[in-house]
Amino acid sequence: MSMTVEDSAPGREGFPRPFPNTPTNVLEQFRLDGKVVVVNGAADGIGLAVAQAMAEAGANVALWYNSNDAAIEKSQELASLHNVKSAAYKVDVSESTQVSSTMERVVEDFGKIDVFVANAGMAISKPILEQTLDEYQKQMSVNVDGIVYCAKYAGHVFQRQGFGNLIVTSSMSAHIVNVPVDQPVYNATKAFVTHFGKSLAREWRDFARVNIVSPGFFDTKMGAGPDCLNEAYRMSSLGRQGHVKEIKGLYLYLASDASSYMTGSDVLIDGGYVLP
Ligand SMILES: NC(=O)c1ccc[n+]([C@@H]2O[C@H](COP(=O)([O-])OP(=O)(O)OC[C@H]3O[C@@H](n4cnc5c(N)ncnc54)[C@H](OP(=O)(O)O)[C@@H]3O)[C@@H](O)[C@H]2O)c1
C-alpha cells in the first residue's frame, strides 16, 4: 500500500495484468466442462446441492463425506445422470493426515483440482457457561482445524498447478450474534472461517481465488432447530428458511468463470435475516 500519491506513481512490472481468456457469453461462463471440483460435507444438505450444481454444469466431482456413506450412491447417481466422472471419499476433516492423503488421492484419480468447496461443519449450540470443553474442542476441530487443513492441502495443489479456486462455507453467524439460542463458540468458529478465507485470497493472489459463502438458515440438518424455528421465520424478511436449491447457483457462480474478477468476497445469502 502506498502512503502518498508520489509513492504510488511508479508502475509495477507486469501490471496491469491481462483480462482472462474466458467466454463473453454468460451462460458459457457458467459451464464447468472438464473441471474437477471437490466438495466436502457432500452427502446431504448444502454440500450435496453444491455437488449436484457442479455436475449439472459439467464438472467431474469428488464427494467427501464423514459418516454418511449415502455419498457413495449420490456420486454414482451424478456420474450416470450427467455423464461426468464422480467418486466418493471418506475423510474426517479434523484429521490432518486424512485430509492431506485424500487430497493427493483425488489428484491421482482426477488429474487436478480446479475448485475445492470447504463446506463441512458442525454445531453444538449452547451458551459457553453450559458447554463442556470437549464440546468446544469438537467444534473447533471441525470448523476451524478442518477448514485450515482442507485449505492448506488444497492450496499446495493449487500452487503446484498454478491455478485453483477455494470456496468456504461460513455462516451469517459470522456476521451477527444469532438469536435466540446462545452459541458463542459456533459463531466464533465461523468468524474465523470468514476472515481466514479473506486472508487466503490475498496470500494466494498469484494462483487462486478464494471466496466465502455465508448462509442464513437453510432447511437442512443444520438448519433452524425447534428452539429457533419460529424466530428464524420472524427474522427472515422472506419469512422462511432457504431451500438448498436456492444456494447452489451461488456456489456455481463462484466456481465458474462468471466470477473471474471476484476474490476475497463474503456473500451473505439469508433471506434478509441480518437486515434488522
Ligand atoms: N443449514 C443452515 O442453516 C446453515 C446456516 C449457516 C451455515 N451453514 C453451514 O453449512 C455447512 C453445511 O451444513 P448443512 O446445513 O448442509 O448441514 P449438514 O447436511 O448437516 O452438513 C454438514 C456436513 O458436515 C459434515 N461433517 C461434519 N463433521 C465432519 C467431519 N469431522 N469431517 C468431515 N465432514 C464433517 C457432515 O458429514 P457427514 O454427514 O458425512 O458426517 C455433513 O455432511 C456447514 O458448514 C454449516 O455450518 C448451514
The ligand as a MOL file (V3000), in Angstrom:
LIG
                    3D

  0  0  0     0  0            999 V3000
M  V30 BEGIN CTAB
M  V30 COUNTS 48 52 0 0 0
M  V30 BEGIN ATOM
M  V30 1 N -28.2800 -25.0640 7.2320 0
M  V30 2 C -28.0580 -23.8880 7.7530 0
M  V30 3 O -28.9880 -23.2090 8.2160 0
M  V30 4 C -26.6730 -23.3040 7.7490 0
M  V30 5 C -26.5360 -21.9370 8.0530 0
M  V30 6 C -25.2670 -21.3810 8.0510 0
M  V30 7 C -24.1600 -22.1480 7.7590 0
M  V30 8 N -24.3180 -23.4880 7.4920 0 CHG=1
M  V30 9 C -23.1090 -24.2560 7.1990 0
M  V30 10 O -23.3150 -25.0010 6.0170 0
M  V30 11 C -22.4360 -26.1370 6.0320 0
M  V30 12 C -23.2300 -27.3550 5.5780 0
M  V30 13 O -24.2390 -27.6300 6.5290 0
M  V30 14 P -25.6990 -28.1780 6.1320 0
M  V30 15 O -26.6560 -27.1410 6.5290 0
M  V30 16 O -25.6870 -28.6720 4.7470 0 CHG=-1
M  V30 17 O -25.8960 -29.3700 7.1700 0
M  V30 18 P -25.4820 -30.9330 7.0550 0
M  V30 19 O -26.2600 -31.5840 5.9750 0
M  V30 20 O -25.5600 -31.4760 8.4220 0
M  V30 21 O -23.9650 -30.8430 6.5770 0
M  V30 22 C -22.8850 -30.7950 7.4530 0
M  V30 23 C -21.8400 -31.6710 6.8430 0
M  V30 24 O -20.6140 -31.5620 7.5530 0
M  V30 25 C -20.0170 -32.8280 7.5300 0
M  V30 26 N -19.1120 -33.0170 8.6660 0
M  V30 27 C -19.3570 -32.8450 9.9850 0
M  V30 28 N -18.2890 -33.1990 10.7130 0
M  V30 29 C -17.3360 -33.5980 9.8250 0
M  V30 30 C -16.0160 -34.0780 9.9480 0
M  V30 31 N -15.4190 -34.2300 11.1420 0
M  V30 32 N -15.3390 -34.4050 8.8170 0
M  V30 33 C -15.9010 -34.2630 7.6100 0
M  V30 34 N -17.1640 -33.8110 7.4160 0
M  V30 35 C -17.8620 -33.4870 8.5240 0
M  V30 36 C -21.1480 -33.8240 7.6310 0
M  V30 37 O -20.7270 -35.0490 7.0450 0
M  V30 38 P -21.3730 -36.4920 7.4180 0
M  V30 39 O -22.8650 -36.2980 7.4430 0
M  V30 40 O -20.8910 -37.3910 6.3260 0
M  V30 41 O -20.8270 -36.8810 8.7630 0
M  V30 42 C -22.2510 -33.1260 6.8480 0
M  V30 43 O -22.2840 -33.5680 5.5150 0
M  V30 44 C -21.8560 -26.2060 7.4380 0
M  V30 45 O -20.5340 -25.7010 7.4270 0
M  V30 46 C -22.7650 -25.2910 8.2530 0
M  V30 47 O -22.0870 -24.7200 9.3520 0
M  V30 48 C -25.5440 -24.0850 7.4750 0
M  V30 END ATOM
M  V30 BEGIN BOND
M  V30 1 1 1 2
M  V30 2 2 2 3
M  V30 3 1 2 4
M  V30 4 1 4 5
M  V30 5 2 4 48
M  V30 6 2 5 6
M  V30 7 1 6 7
M  V30 8 2 7 8
M  V30 9 1 8 9
M  V30 10 1 8 48
M  V30 11 1 9 10
M  V30 12 1 9 46
M  V30 13 1 10 11
M  V30 14 1 11 12
M  V30 15 1 11 44
M  V30 16 1 12 13
M  V30 17 1 13 14
M  V30 18 2 14 15
M  V30 19 1 14 16
M  V30 20 1 14 17
M  V30 21 1 17 18
M  V30 22 2 18 19
M  V30 23 1 18 20
M  V30 24 1 18 21
M  V30 25 1 21 22
M  V30 26 1 22 23
M  V30 27 1 23 24
M  V30 28 1 23 42
M  V30 29 1 24 25
M  V30 30 1 25 26
M  V30 31 1 25 36
M  V30 32 1 26 27
M  V30 33 1 26 35
M  V30 34 2 27 28
M  V30 35 1 28 29
M  V30 36 1 29 30
M  V30 37 2 29 35
M  V30 38 1 30 31
M  V30 39 2 30 32
M  V30 40 1 32 33
M  V30 41 2 33 34
M  V30 42 1 34 35
M  V30 43 1 36 37
M  V30 44 1 36 42
M  V30 45 1 37 38
M  V30 46 2 38 39
M  V30 47 1 38 40
M  V30 48 1 38 41
M  V30 49 1 42 43
M  V30 50 1 44 45
M  V30 51 1 44 46
M  V30 52 1 46 47
M  V30 END BOND
M  V30 END CTAB
M  END
